[in-house]
Amino acid sequence: MPPAPTERLRAPPTPALQTDLPPSPALGLRGRELDPSTLLSPDSITSYDTPSTPYNRRGDSSPSPNTARPLLDLSPLLRPTLYNPVPTAGIPPPFLHSKHQPAPDAPLQTLLESGHFRHAAEKAADTLASSEISPFDIPNILSLYHIRLACLVLVSQSEISAKEARALLDILAREGASFSRPNSRATSRERSGERFNPLALIPWDLRLLLERLKTVLSNDRRRGIMSLYQLGSECRTQAFLAAKTEDAEIKKTWSARLYDIGLRVACELLEMGEFETASRHLQTLEKALDDLDEEEKFKMIIRKSLLYLKIGHVEAARACYAGVLDESREATMLQALHQMAEADYSSAVETLQSLNSAHPEDVLVTHNLAVCLLYNGDATRASEMLEDLVKGNSESDEPGRSFPGLLFNLATVYELRTERARDKKVHLVEQVADTRPHDGAVYERLGVDFKL
């Protein structure tokens, strides 16, 4: 009988297959209007567009003296020179010439829902650079700008997104310095009762994205971690203030954001290869779960367990979700991943087969089962299951799936099974390009996603 597993820390080996979860579609954007609850400040914001005193960007460069000055000058974000065309190099021709390409006049909402994020990024930039949007309409400008940056990230153009993010980062740095500097414009506003923190107008999700893009610009993950700690300090302060005012909902919101930042710090440490540091950091987050509601706690436990598994601290992962997630689908999935981390692929296959029987339409369960079958020596069955996911189900009109892990793993199976792997992968590209886009999933893929 093998010895009982003991707690240990180890750097996981470089996997031959990808088992990462598919990315969240559009980062939760979907063209929605900005929700005041997502702002740094819980206070709502309003549009500063004033129809009675229209502002013509093509003509006079300054508003009428009678027009209220916006709280944040975002005119640099409306300059056409800020935005460059999104390059198509690296996108296989079948995607560029597909019958599923959107119409030139397709609205932004439709582009986001159909997964055409490259076109959505260009549409958002065209709207920002046109005369259709007023420089006083702060929520609309930030919404379009957020969509532009996020869509660029989704189509693997993070460097372009980071360069364009610098415009807003410069604005916030300038306004933030003015806010805190004595005898500044902010001080004058305070005398007139109008003093405000410019960061209060930036949606929280956009702030997180900006911090990520700052790391891309500097190529320094340590600096990125320090920026996350600064955001964590803000969350802690706001949660403390909400507790003093006995506002339970606002306190839960800031507590959830603080815990989320803690997990993001662990992710950054993992990317740096600091596995032991990441493990010690995760242990400091134990008591913070008490301040979250049940839904948020559920999601955070799953994320934390996955981080422990990626570190290689398998027993800590088990302790994290055991007795909390009960017999849910997520708990069973984590159990299977735990068995995979222990190289117990036979048990993982049995666990996932039972889960697949209970949830036959769950794409992620089917995908992970195929990976386990491959590691267990059944390459033929694994290949068939992955190909079925890409094809979809014509009887139920279910479109095929094409998230990065699935495409990468199927391409890997082709390399393992045949000497004509390149022909198989080229056919896979054509098949995915010919498949109707799935709601919220990236449609256009790069050749590297297919290992080409």
N, C-alpha and C positions, 0 to 999 in steps of 0.2 A: 504494500500500500504506500503510495507516494506521500512524502511528508507534507504536512499542512503548509499552505503558502504563508509566508511571513511578510510583514511590511518591509518594503525596500524602495529605494529610489534608484531608478536607472534611466538613462537616456534611451528612448525607444529607437530601434533600428530604422533606417530609411525604408519606408514601405514600398513594395513593388506595385501595390495598388493603392488607389485613393479611396478612402472611406469617409471623407468629409461630407457634412451635410450640404445640400444645395444652398446657394446664397439666397437671402431674402429678396423677393422680387422688388425691384425699384426702391429698395431701402424704405419701404412703407410710404413712398411718395404718392404715386398714382394720381398726381395732379391735384391733390386735395388742397383746400384753402388752409391757411395757417390757423391752427387751433391755439387760442390763448393759453390753454393748459400746457402746451409744449414750450412756452417761452421761459426764459431764465427767470423773469419776474412773473408772478402769478397774475399780475394785472393785465387786462386786455389792452390791445392797441387798436387804433383806428386808422383809416386811410386819411392822408393829408391832401388828397386831391381836392381842388377847389374849382368846380365847374364855372363859377361866376367869374373867375379870373384865369382863363386858360393860359397854359404855358407852352409856347411854341419853341421846341428845341431847335428847329431849323432857322428860326429867326433870332429874336432877342435872346441873349444867353442868360438873362437874369429875370427872375419873376417880378411881378408888379410890387411896388412898395407896400401895397395893401394886402398882399398875399401872405398868409402865415408861413413862417419859415419852418421847414421840416425838422423834426428832432434829430435826424441823421442825414447827412448829405451823401446820398448814394449815386450822385450823377456820374462818378467814374465807372460805375457798373453799366452805364448806358452807352458807353463809347464803342462804336463798331470795331475799332482797332484792337479791343481787348480780346475779341473772340476770333479764333482761327477755324478753318474747316476741319472737320474730324477726318483724319487720314483713313483710307480704306486698305492700305498696304497690309498684307497678312491675312485679309479676309478672302477665303477661297471664292473663285468666280461664280460657282453655283448659287451662292447666297446673293451676290450682287445682281445677278440676272434672274432671280427667282420670280415666279408668278405671285409670290406672297409679298413682294415689295409694296410698301404703302403708297397711296396716291400722294402727289405733291402737296395737295391742299388738305391732307388729313389733319384733324385737330390734335392738339397735344395730348389730350386725355386718351384718345384712341391709340396713339402711338405708344403711350405708356402701358396701356392695358394689353396690347398685342405684343409687347416685348421688343419693339423697334426702338431701342434706346439710343442708337446712333442718330437716327432721324429725330428723336425727341430732343436730344442735346442740341442739334442744329436748329430745331424749331424754337426752343427756348432762347437761344442766342439771337436768332433773327428778331424775335419779339422784343428782347431787351434793347437791341440796337436800332430798332425802328422808332418812329415818332408816335407809335400807338400807345405807349405807356408813359405816364406822367412821372417825373422825378419825385413827386410828392407822395406817390402811392407806395409807401414803404413795404407793406405786407406783400403786395403783388410782386415787387422787384425781388424781394428776398425769396419768395416761393419759386419764381422762375430761375433765379440764380442757383438755388439749392438743387433744382431739377437738373440744371446744366452740369453742375459739378458731380452730382451723384451718377448721372447717366454716363459721363465720361469714365468714371471709375468702373462701372458695370461693363463697359466695352473695352476694358483693359487699357485705358488711356489715362492712368493716374498721374503721369508726369505733366500732361497738358492740363489736367484738372488742378494740379498743385500750382502751376504757373498762373492760371486764371484766378485761383483763390487768393493770390497775393494781393490783388486789388482790394478785396474786402478786409484782408488782414492789415493792410496799411491804413485803411480808414479806421478800423477799430483801435489800432495802436495810437494813431493821432488823436482820435476823440477821447480815448481812455486817458492819455497823458494830459489832455486839456481838462478832463473832468477832475483829475487829482491834483493839478498844479495850482498853486495859489495865484491870485490876480489873473486868472485865465477867463476865457469866455464862459466856462462852466460856473465860475464864481459869480459872474454877472447874472447868469440865469438864476442862480440860487437866490440872489437878491430880489429878483422879480417873481420868485416862487415857481420857476420852471426848471430847476436843476434836475437832471436825470442821469442815470448810468446808461451809456450807449449800448452796453452789452445786454441790457434788459429787452432790447428790441429784436435780438437775434434768437430764432427758435433753437431749442436745445439740441435737436438732431443736427442742425446745421453747425452748431458750435463743435459738436463731436467730430463731424466730418472735417471741419477746418483744422482741428488739432491733428487729425490723422494726416491731412495733406501737408501740414507744417513739418511733420516728420519726413515725408517724402522729399520736401524741399531741402531740408537740412541733412538728410540721410544719416540722422543721429537718433537712434532709438532711446538713448538715455535722456536726451532733451525731450523726447516725446513723453517719456514716463514722468518727468518733472512737470510737464504741462498738464498731464492727467491728475497729478497730485494737487495742482492749483485748482482744477475744476472740482476735485473732491473736497477741498477746503471750502469752496463756495457752497457746495451741497450741504456740508456739515453745518455751516453757518445758517443757511436758509431753513434747514430742518430744526435747528435750535430755536430760531425766531418763530417758526410755525408752532413749535411746542409751547412756547411762552404765550402765544395767542390762542392756544387750545384749538387750532385748526387741524383736525386729524387728517383730512384728505390731503392737504398741502404737505403735511409732514410725511405721509406715506409716499407721496410723489418724489420728494427730495431724498427720502431714505432709499427708494428703489434706484434713483439715479446714482446715489453714492455707492450702492452695492454693485451696480453695473460698471462703474468706473473701476472699482476694485478688481473685477474680473478682467477688464481691459488691461489693467496693469499686469496681471498674471499672463495674459496673452503676449504682451510685449516682452516680458521676461523669457517666455518660452521661445519667441522668435530670436532672442539673443543667445539662446542655449543655456540660460541660467535656470536649470531645472530645480536645483535645491532651493534657490532663492524664491522661485515661483511657488514651490510647495510650502515654504514657511509663510509666504505672503497669504496664500489661500487659507492657512490655518488661522490667520488673524480675522477672517471674515465670518467666523462661526456665529458669534452672538448677533451680528448685524441682521441676520435673517428674521429675528424676532420682531423687527419694526415693519416688516412687509406684510401685505395682505396675502391671502392664500394663492391667488392666481400668479402674482409676481414671485412668491416663494417657490412655486412649482417650477417656473421657468428658470429661475436662478439656480436651483438645485441641479437641474439637468445640465446647464452650462458648466457649473462647477465640477460635476462628476466627469464630464467629458474632458475638462482640463486636467483633472487628476489622472485620467486614463492616458492622455497624451504625454504627461510627464513620465508615466510608468509607475505611479504610486497607486497600484490597483486596489489595495485594501482600503486606502483612504477614500477611493471612489465608491467602493461598496458601502462603507460607513456613511458616506454622504447621502446616498439615496435609499438605503435600506430602512424600512419602517416608516418612510415618509411618502413615497410614491405609491405604496401598496401594490396591488396587482394590475396596475395600469399598463397600457401599451408601452409607454415610455420606460417604465421600470423593467419590463421584459426586454426591451431593446438594449437598455444599459447592461442588463445581465448578459446578453449575447456578446456585446462588445467587451465586457469583462472577460468572458471566456476566450474571446479572440486574443485579447491582450496576454492571456496566459498560454496561448498557442493550443488551446483545447478546442480545436475546430470541429471535432465530431459532436461535442456537446452544444457548441454554438449553432451547428446545423440543425440539431433537434429543436433547440429553443426557437430558432427563427422559422422553422417549418410549422411549428404549432402557432406561432404568431401570424405567419402568412395564411394559414387556414382560417384564422379568425378575422384577418384583415386582408383579403385577397386584392383589394384595390389600392393598397398602400404601396406606393412606388418605392419608398425608401426601404421598407421591409424586404421587398423582392430584390432590390439591388444588393443589400447587405447579405441576403441569403445566397445570391449568386457568387459573391466574393468568397463566402465561407466554403461553398461547394468547390470553388477553384482551389483554395488552399487545402481542401480535403481530397483533392485528386480528381474530381469530376469536372474536367474542363469542358467537355461537350455540353453537359447540362447547364453549366454556368454561362457558356456562350449563347445558348438558346434563350435563356432567361433575359440576358442583357439585350439581345437583339429584339425580343418581343417588347421590351420596354421602349425601345427606339421606334419600333413600327407602330405601336399603339393598337387599339382594338377597333377595327372598322365596323363591327356589328353594333357596338354601343356608341359609335362615333367619338371615341376617346382618342385625342391626338397623341402622337408619340412624345416621349420626353427626351430631353437633351441637356441635362445639367452636366457641368464639367467632370465630376467624378465618374458618371456613367460613361461618357465618351472616352475618357482616359482609360478606364478599366477595360472597355470593350476593345479599344485599340491595342492594349497590352495583351489581351487574350489572342487577338489575331497574330501578334508577334510570336506568341508562344506556340501556336497551333499550326502555322503554315509559313511557307517560304514566300508566299505571295501576299504578305501582310500589307504592302503598300497599295496594291490593287484593291484589297478589301477595305482599307481606310479611305481611299478615294471614293469608292462606292458608298461608304458610310456618310461621307460629306454630302454627296448628291442626295442620299435618302433623307438626311436631316433637313437639307435645304428645300426639299420638295414636300416636307411635312407641314401641315397647318400649324402656325405658331400657337403655343400653349399660353394661356392667360398668365401674365406676370413673369414668364421665363424669357431670358435673353434669346432672341432669334438668331441673329448673325453671330457666328463663331469664328474664332481665329484658327488658322491651320495648326497651331501648336496644341489646341485642345484635342486634336485628333492625332497628335504625335507625328505630324507631317512637317 
